[in-house]
């Protein structure tokens, strides 16, 4: 398999893990906030935490095929924070500063931030 094909396979695995983690986050959030009547903010933090664990294990074991260490865990936590900061910055700039509709920020949230997180994950968090 060529290096380009290997890279595309890694990107595909990254996407699958990300989509699965997002689904887990949503399911935990809805389950706790709607069914268990837990405060939505608490339910979101718990959902994020479970999704983070899914992402961490999935990316470590499957996407990047690396050993899961405490250092990689901390670096991936920082990477997740970078993604959150990027999304927050995009929302602030596009919605709050430029006064565009919230839907206009979605391409950045859906494409730009995941690409950034992929690069940081590949070359730093799971390197």
N, CA, C and O atoms as a DFTB+ gen file, in Angstrom:
508 C
 N C O
     1  1       0.850      -1.175       0.000
     2  2       0.000       0.000       0.000
     3  2       0.897       1.239       0.000
     4  3       1.846       1.322       0.780
     5  1       0.597       2.192      -0.867
     6  2       1.405       3.407      -0.955
     7  2       1.200       4.269       0.287
     8  3       0.244       4.079       1.039
     9  1       2.106       5.214       0.488
    10  2       1.995       6.087       1.660
    11  2       0.740       6.951       1.587
    12  3       0.145       7.268       2.617
    13  1       0.334       7.335       0.377
    14  2      -0.897       8.123       0.232
    15  2      -2.120       7.301       0.629
    16  3      -3.035       7.809       1.278
    17  1      -2.129       6.025       0.233
    18  2      -3.248       5.155       0.617
    19  2      -3.257       4.915       2.122
    20  3      -4.322       4.886       2.738
    21  1      -2.079       4.743       2.716
    22  2      -1.997       4.553       4.170
    23  2      -2.522       5.782       4.906
    24  3      -3.245       5.670       5.896
    25  1      -2.145       6.957       4.404
    26  2      -2.607       8.198       5.035
    27  2      -4.122       8.335       4.916
    28  3      -4.782       8.725       5.879
    29  1      -4.676       8.023       3.763
    30  2      -6.132       8.096       3.584
    31  2      -6.853       7.105       4.504
    32  3      -7.923       7.407       5.032
    33  1      -6.262       5.926       4.690
    34  2      -6.853       4.939       5.599
    35  2      -6.819       5.451       7.036
    36  3      -7.772       5.252       7.788
    37  1      -5.724       6.110       7.419
    38  2      -5.622       6.671       8.769
    39  2      -6.654       7.780       8.958
    40  3      -7.310       7.853       9.998
    41  1      -6.795       8.636       7.959
    42  2      -7.792       9.709       8.035
    43  2      -9.201       9.128       8.135
    44  3     -10.027       9.637       8.894
    45  1      -9.480       8.080       7.386
    46  2     -10.796       7.433       7.453
    47  2     -11.050       6.861       8.844
    48  3     -12.144       7.018       9.388
    49  1     -10.048       6.199       9.423
    50  2     -10.200       5.659      10.782
    51  2     -10.433       6.795      11.784
    52  3     -11.250       6.665      12.696
    53  1      -9.715       7.902      11.610
    54  2      -9.890       9.064      12.474
    55  2     -11.337       9.552      12.407
    56  3     -11.942       9.868      13.431
    57  1     -11.877       9.609      11.204
    58  2     -13.257      10.038      11.023
    59  2     -14.258       9.094      11.659
    60  3     -15.217       9.533      12.292
    61  1     -14.036       7.795      11.492
    62  2     -14.949       6.807      12.077
    63  2     -14.946       6.917      13.598
    64  3     -16.006       6.916      14.225
    65  1     -13.762       7.013      14.189
    66  2     -13.674       7.142      15.650
    67  2     -14.359       8.435      16.095
    68  3     -15.096       8.442      17.081
    69  1     -14.117       9.522      15.371
    70  2     -14.732      10.799      15.726
    71  2     -16.251      10.768      15.652
    72  3     -16.933      11.285      16.536
    73  1     -16.774      10.164      14.602
    74  2     -18.232      10.052      14.468
    75  2     -18.805       9.176      15.581
    76  3     -19.840       9.502      16.162
    77  1     -18.131       8.065      15.875
    78  2     -18.603       7.189      16.942
    79  2     -18.573       7.908      18.292
    80  3     -19.520       7.807      19.071
    81  1     -17.490       8.630      18.568
    82  2     -17.386       9.360      19.843
    83  2     -18.461      10.436      19.940
    84  3     -19.020      10.665      21.013
    85  1     -18.750      11.091      18.830
    86  2     -19.809      12.102      18.817
    87  2     -21.166      11.466      19.119
    88  3     -21.963      12.025      19.871
    89  1     -21.425      10.302      18.534
    90  2     -22.679       9.593      18.800
    91  2     -22.775       9.180      20.268
    92  3     -23.843       9.264      20.874
    93  1     -21.656       8.734      20.834
    94  2     -21.632       8.370      22.260
    95  2     -21.930       9.602      23.113
    96  3     -22.730       9.538      24.047
    97  1     -21.287      10.718      22.790
    98  2     -21.522      11.961      23.532
    99  2     -23.011      12.314      23.496
   100  3     -23.614      12.606      24.529
   101  1     -23.592      12.284      22.302
   102  2     -25.005      12.634      22.153
   103  2     -25.907      11.675      22.925
   104  3     -26.857      12.102      23.582
   105  1     -25.609      10.379      22.845
   106  2     -26.444       9.384      23.533
   107  2     -26.367       9.546      25.048
   108  3     -27.388       9.497      25.734
   109  1     -25.170       9.736      25.561
   110  2     -25.014       9.918      27.016
   111  2     -25.715      11.203      27.448
   112  3     -26.432      11.219      28.448
   113  1     -25.505      12.275      26.695
   114  2     -26.140      13.547      27.017
   115  2     -27.660      13.420      27.054
   116  3     -28.299      13.809      28.031
   117  1     -28.233      12.872      25.982
   118  2     -29.691      12.742      25.929
   119  2     -30.207      11.778      26.988
   120  3     -31.232      12.027      27.623
   121  1     -29.488      10.679      27.172
   122  2     -29.921       9.712      28.181
   123  2     -29.959      10.306      29.576
   124  3     -30.897      10.071      30.339
   125  1     -28.937      11.074      29.902
   126  2     -28.876      11.651      31.248
   127  2     -29.783      12.870      31.404
   128  3     -30.415      13.043      32.446
   129  1     -29.850      13.713      30.377
   130  2     -30.638      14.937      30.519
   131  2     -32.131      14.703      30.312
   132  3     -32.955      15.346      30.962
   133  1     -32.482      13.795      29.419
   134  2     -33.897      13.564      29.134
   135  2     -34.492      12.441      29.983
   136  3     -35.571      12.594      30.554
   137  1     -33.794      11.330      30.062
   138  2     -34.329      10.165      30.771
   139  2     -34.084      10.256      32.271
   140  3     -34.996      10.027      33.065
   141  1     -32.877      10.585      32.656
   142  2     -32.535      10.634      34.077
   143  2     -32.789      12.008      34.683
   144  3     -32.630      12.192      35.890
   145  1     -33.182      12.973      33.859
   146  2     -33.495      14.335      34.296
   147  2     -32.319      15.007      35.007
   148  3     -32.515      15.800      35.927
   149  1     -31.115      14.690      34.581
   150  2     -29.929      15.350      35.123
   151  2     -29.802      16.715      34.450
   152  3     -30.165      16.876      33.284
   153  1     -29.295      17.681      35.177
   154  2     -29.039      19.003      34.637
   155  2     -28.262      18.878      33.326
   156  3     -27.296      18.119      33.250
   157  1     -28.674      19.616      32.299
   158  2     -28.078      19.492      30.963
   159  2     -26.586      19.803      30.949
   160  3     -25.835      19.166      30.209
   161  1     -26.143      20.759      31.745
   162  2     -24.709      21.070      31.785
   163  2     -23.905      19.898      32.344
   164  3     -22.843      19.558      31.822
   165  1     -24.418      19.287      33.407
   166  2     -23.734      18.114      33.962
   167  2     -23.764      16.949      32.973
   168  3     -22.773      16.241      32.793
   169  1     -24.913      16.769      32.341
   170  2     -25.044      15.685      31.359
   171  2     -24.072      15.888      30.196
   172  3     -23.510      14.920      29.682
   173  1     -23.870      17.137      29.779
   174  2     -22.930      17.419      28.696
   175  2     -21.496      17.104      29.120
   176  3     -20.747      16.499      28.353
   177  1     -21.111      17.503      30.314
   178  2     -19.744      17.211      30.790
   179  2     -19.509      15.715      30.902
   180  3     -18.436      15.226      30.548
   181  1     -20.493      14.992      31.387
   182  2     -20.351      13.535      31.491
   183  2     -20.280      12.928      30.090
   184  3     -19.460      12.046      29.835
   185  1     -21.145      13.401      29.179
   186  2     -21.111      12.923      27.805
   187  2     -19.775      13.216      27.138
   188  3     -19.225      12.364      26.441
   189  1     -19.254      14.420      27.352
   190  2     -17.944      14.768      26.807
   191  2     -16.865      13.849      27.360
   192  3     -15.995      13.388      26.620
   193  1     -16.921      13.583      28.652
   194  2     -15.899      12.745      29.301
   195  2     -15.920      11.321      28.755
   196  3     -14.868      10.737      28.495
   197  1     -17.098      10.771      28.586
   198  2     -17.204       9.420      28.036
   199  2     -16.724       9.419      26.578
   200  3     -15.996       8.518      26.162
   201  1     -17.131      10.425      25.811
   202  2     -16.694      10.525      24.418
   203  2     -15.187      10.724      24.320
   204  3     -14.547      10.197      23.411
   205  1     -14.622      11.481      25.251
   206  2     -13.167      11.666      25.263
   207  2     -12.471      10.322      25.453
   208  3     -11.492      10.028      24.766
   209  1     -12.964       9.513      26.373
   210  2     -12.369       8.192      26.608
   211  2     -12.486       7.317      25.359
   212  3     -11.543       6.608      25.004
   213  1     -13.627       7.366      24.703
   214  2     -13.825       6.607      23.460
   215  2     -12.823       7.074      22.406
   216  3     -12.182       6.255      21.748
   217  1     -12.693       8.377      22.250
   218  2     -11.747       8.934      21.275
   219  2     -10.312       8.563      21.609
   220  3      -9.547       8.160      20.733
   221  1      -9.954       8.700      22.863
   222  2      -8.592       8.403      23.294
   223  2      -8.206       6.964      22.972
   224  3      -7.170       6.712      22.357
   225  1      -9.041       6.030      23.389
   226  2      -8.752       4.617      23.146
   227  2      -8.832       4.299      21.650
   228  3      -7.966       3.607      21.117
   229  1      -9.859       4.799      20.980
   230  2     -10.022       4.528      19.552
   231  2      -8.874       5.057      18.717
   232  3      -8.355       4.357      17.847
   233  1      -8.481       6.286      18.980
   234  2      -7.379       6.867      18.201
   235  2      -6.045       6.226      18.553
   236  3      -5.207       6.001      17.680
   237  1      -5.852       5.936      19.814
   238  2      -4.586       5.325      20.208
   239  2      -4.445       3.929      19.628
   240  3      -3.428       3.607      19.014
   241  1      -5.448       3.112      19.816
   242  2      -5.363       1.704      19.424
   243  2      -5.607       1.464      17.932
   244  3      -4.942       0.630      17.318
   245  1      -6.567       2.202      17.348
   246  2      -6.975       1.884      15.984
   247  2      -6.473       2.912      14.972
   248  3      -5.841       2.548      13.980
   249  1      -6.751       4.194      15.216
   250  2      -6.372       5.211      14.234
   251  2      -4.861       5.279      14.041
   252  3      -4.367       5.196      12.917
   253  1      -4.128       5.431      15.149
   254  2      -2.687       5.640      15.062
   255  2      -1.863       4.428      15.494
   256  3      -0.637       4.440      15.382
   257  1      -2.531       3.382      15.988
   258  2      -1.857       2.126      16.359
   259  2      -0.659       2.363      17.271
   260  3       0.459       1.935      16.981
   261  1      -0.918       3.061      18.392
   262  2       0.132       3.361      19.355
   263  2      -0.259       2.836      20.729
   264  3      -1.426       2.547      20.997
   265  1       0.727       2.721      21.576
   266  2       0.477       2.315      22.963
   267  2      -0.135       3.492      23.707
   268  3       0.289       4.635      23.532
   269  1      -1.118       3.215      24.525
   270  2      -1.759       4.260      25.314
   271  2      -0.936       4.490      26.575
   272  3      -0.827       3.603      27.422
   273  1      -0.362       5.675      26.697
   274  2       0.460       6.031      27.853
   275  2      -0.134       7.262      28.534
   276  3      -1.006       7.927      27.974
   277  1       0.337       7.558      29.732
   278  2      -0.148       8.749      30.429
   279  2       0.240      10.012      29.668
   280  3      -0.530      10.972      29.633
   281  1       1.422      10.021      29.061
   282  2       1.841      11.180      28.282
   283  2       0.937      11.423      27.084
   284  3       0.570      12.563      26.801
   285  1       0.578      10.356      26.379
   286  2      -0.322      10.501      25.232
   287  2      -1.711      10.929      25.689
   288  3      -2.385      11.698      25.005
   289  1      -2.134      10.433      26.837
   290  2      -3.438      10.828      27.368
   291  2      -3.463      12.326      27.647
   292  3      -4.417      13.011      27.279
   293  1      -2.432      12.830      28.288
   294  2      -2.367      14.270      28.594
   295  2      -2.281      15.086      27.315
   296  3      -2.954      16.108      27.180
   297  1      -1.449      14.636      26.369
   298  2      -1.325      15.371      25.105
   299  2      -2.645      15.371      24.337
   300  3      -2.993      16.369      23.707
   301  1      -3.386      14.254      24.383
   302  2      -4.667      14.225      23.680
   303  2      -5.696      15.107      24.387
   304  3      -6.549      15.700      23.727
   305  1      -5.632      15.202      25.698
   306  2      -6.514      16.113      26.428
   307  2      -6.227      17.559      26.007
   308  3      -7.152      18.344      25.797
   309  1      -4.949      17.902      25.886
   310  2      -4.581      19.238      25.400
   311  2      -5.073      19.419      23.962
   312  3      -5.561      20.491      23.604
   313  1      -4.947      18.376      23.141
   314  2      -5.411      18.435      21.756
   315  2      -6.917      18.681      21.703
   316  3      -7.387      19.487      20.900
   317  1      -7.672      17.993      22.552
   318  2      -9.123      18.206      22.608
   319  2      -9.433      19.644      23.023
   320  3     -10.369      20.255      22.505
   321  1      -8.649      20.181      23.954
   322  2      -8.840      21.571      24.379
   323  2      -8.522      22.536      23.236
   324  3      -9.184      23.564      23.089
   325  1      -7.515      22.209      22.431
   326  2      -7.197      23.030      21.256
   327  2      -8.378      23.030      20.292
   328  3      -8.731      24.077      19.749
   329  1      -8.990      21.875      20.076
   330  2     -10.163      21.792      19.210
   331  2     -11.318      22.626      19.741
   332  3     -11.982      23.334      18.983
   333  1     -11.554      22.542      21.038
   334  2     -12.616      23.344      21.655
   335  2     -12.312      24.828      21.508
   336  3     -13.202      25.616      21.191
   337  1     -11.062      25.211      21.738
   338  2     -10.674      26.619      21.608
   339  2     -10.833      27.100      20.168
   340  3     -11.286      28.220      19.934
   341  1     -10.462      26.257      19.200
   342  2     -10.616      26.631      17.797
   343  2     -12.094      26.845      17.459
   344  3     -12.451      27.845      16.836
   345  1     -12.944      25.912      17.867
   346  2     -14.376      26.061      17.592
   347  2     -14.940      27.307      18.261
   348  3     -15.730      28.038      17.663
   349  1     -14.535      27.545      19.491
   350  2     -15.004      28.729      20.209
   351  2     -14.551      29.995      19.494
   352  3     -15.318      30.948      19.361
   353  1     -13.308      30.001      19.035
   354  2     -12.800      31.154      18.293
   355  2     -13.546      31.379      16.997
   356  3     -13.867      32.517      16.654
   357  1     -13.827      30.307      16.272
   358  2     -14.591      30.440      15.027
   359  2     -15.980      31.000      15.292
   360  3     -16.440      31.889      14.575
   361  1     -16.648      30.487      16.315
   362  2     -17.988      30.975      16.650
   363  2     -17.923      32.456      17.038
   364  3     -18.736      33.261      16.583
   365  1     -16.958      32.799      17.871
   366  2     -16.832      34.197      18.304
   367  2     -16.591      35.120      17.107
   368  3     -17.244      36.155      16.972
   369  1     -15.647      34.736      16.240
   370  2     -15.313      35.576      15.092
   371  2     -16.472      35.683      14.106
   372  3     -16.866      36.785      13.724
   373  1     -17.010      34.557      13.701
   374  2     -17.993      34.548      12.616
   375  2     -19.375      34.995      13.070
   376  3     -20.061      35.727      12.355
   377  1     -19.788      34.555      14.265
   378  2     -21.137      34.886      14.731
   379  2     -21.147      36.198      15.511
   380  3     -21.941      37.095      15.223
   381  1     -20.266      36.303      16.494
   382  2     -20.305      37.483      17.370
   383  2     -19.665      38.724      16.737
   384  3     -20.230      39.815      16.811
   385  1     -18.512      38.567      16.127
   386  2     -17.801      39.726      15.583
   387  2     -18.310      40.133      14.192
   388  3     -18.542      41.313      13.928
   389  1     -18.476      39.145      13.313
   390  2     -18.883      39.452      11.941
   391  2     -20.402      39.441      11.743
   392  3     -20.906      39.826      10.688
   393  1     -21.113      38.995      12.770
   394  2     -22.580      39.018      12.782
   395  2     -23.219      38.159      11.688
   396  3     -24.267      38.509      11.145
   397  1     -22.570      37.025      11.370
   398  2     -23.172      36.067      10.450
   399  2     -24.089      35.125      11.241
   400  3     -23.992      35.021      12.464
   401  1     -24.964      34.457      10.524
   402  2     -25.834      33.451      11.150
   403  2     -24.977      32.316      11.707
   404  3     -23.914      32.034      11.155
   405  1     -25.407      31.659      12.784
   406  2     -24.639      30.548      13.357
   407  2     -24.339      29.425      12.367
   408  3     -23.296      28.780      12.470
   409  1     -25.230      29.182      11.414
   410  2     -24.998      28.110      10.443
   411  2     -23.743      28.367       9.606
   412  3     -23.158      27.424       9.072
   413  1     -23.328      29.610       9.487
   414  2     -22.162      29.942       8.678
   415  2     -20.856      29.428       9.288
   416  3     -19.845      29.323       8.594
   417  1     -20.877      29.114      10.568
   418  2     -19.658      28.630      11.228
   419  2     -19.504      27.112      11.081
   420  3     -18.431      26.568      11.342
   421  1     -20.561      26.441      10.668
   422  2     -20.520      24.977      10.610
   423  2     -19.393      24.407       9.747
   424  3     -18.790      23.413      10.153
   425  1     -19.076      24.973       8.588
   426  2     -17.947      24.403       7.830
   427  2     -16.630      24.406       8.619
   428  3     -15.809      23.503       8.462
   429  1     -16.439      25.398       9.444
   430  2     -15.230      25.460      10.264
   431  2     -15.262      24.402      11.363
   432  3     -14.258      23.743      11.634
   433  1     -16.432      24.249      11.995
   434  2     -16.582      23.269      13.072
   435  2     -16.482      21.849      12.523
   436  3     -15.887      20.978      13.157
   437  1     -17.059      21.615      11.351
   438  2     -17.144      20.266      10.788
   439  2     -15.886      19.858      10.016
   440  3     -15.543      18.676       9.987
   441  1     -15.194      20.815       9.391
   442  2     -14.048      20.463       8.544
   443  2     -12.706      20.999       9.046
   444  3     -11.727      20.255       9.113
   445  1     -12.658      22.275       9.396
   446  2     -11.369      22.890       9.750
   447  2     -10.864      22.378      11.094
   448  3      -9.713      21.955      11.200
   449  1     -11.704      22.410      12.111
   450  2     -11.253      21.950      13.428
   451  2     -10.876      20.475      13.429
   452  3      -9.829      20.133      13.978
   453  1     -11.674      19.580      12.841
   454  2     -11.226      18.182      12.797
   455  2      -9.894      18.005      12.061
   456  3      -9.081      17.170      12.458
   457  1      -9.663      18.772      11.003
   458  2      -8.377      18.679      10.299
   459  2      -7.241      19.128      11.206
   460  3      -6.182      18.501      11.233
   461  1      -7.452      20.197      11.941
   462  2      -6.454      20.673      12.902
   463  2      -6.186      19.618      13.972
   464  3      -5.033      19.325      14.286
   465  1      -7.249      19.053      14.527
   466  2      -7.106      18.042      15.574
   467  2      -6.404      16.802      15.022
   468  3      -5.613      16.178      15.730
   469  1      -6.678      16.441      13.783
   470  2      -5.996      15.299      13.172
   471  2      -4.495      15.542      13.097
   472  3      -3.705      14.681      13.483
   473  1      -4.104      16.698      12.609
   474  2      -2.680      17.003      12.460
   475  2      -1.986      17.023      13.826
   476  3      -0.905      16.455      13.980
   477  1      -2.596      17.668      14.804
   478  2      -1.998      17.724      16.143
   479  2      -1.949      16.328      16.763
   480  3      -0.972      15.977      17.424
   481  1      -2.989      15.537      16.554
   482  2      -3.015      14.173      17.083
   483  2      -1.918      13.326      16.451
   484  3      -1.190      12.618      17.148
   485  1      -1.805      13.402      15.150
   486  2      -0.831      12.565      14.431
   487  2       0.605      12.919      14.779
   488  3       1.419      12.036      15.047
   489  1       0.916      14.208      14.777
   490  2       2.301      14.622      14.913
   491  2       2.728      14.952      16.339
   492  3       3.911      15.170      16.597
   493  1       1.767      14.989      17.270
   494  2       2.142      15.318      18.646
   495  2       1.487      14.375      19.663
   496  3       2.183      13.660      20.384
   497  1       0.163      14.374      19.721
   498  2      -0.520      13.632      20.788
   499  2      -0.217      12.139      20.759
   500  3       0.022      11.538      21.806
   501  1      -0.223      11.534      19.574
   502  2      -0.003      10.094      19.467
   503  2       1.315       9.737      18.792
   504  3       1.526       8.591      18.395
   505  1       2.192      10.714      18.665
   506  2       3.510      10.466      18.026
   507  2       4.410       9.647      18.940
   508  3       5.546       9.344      18.576
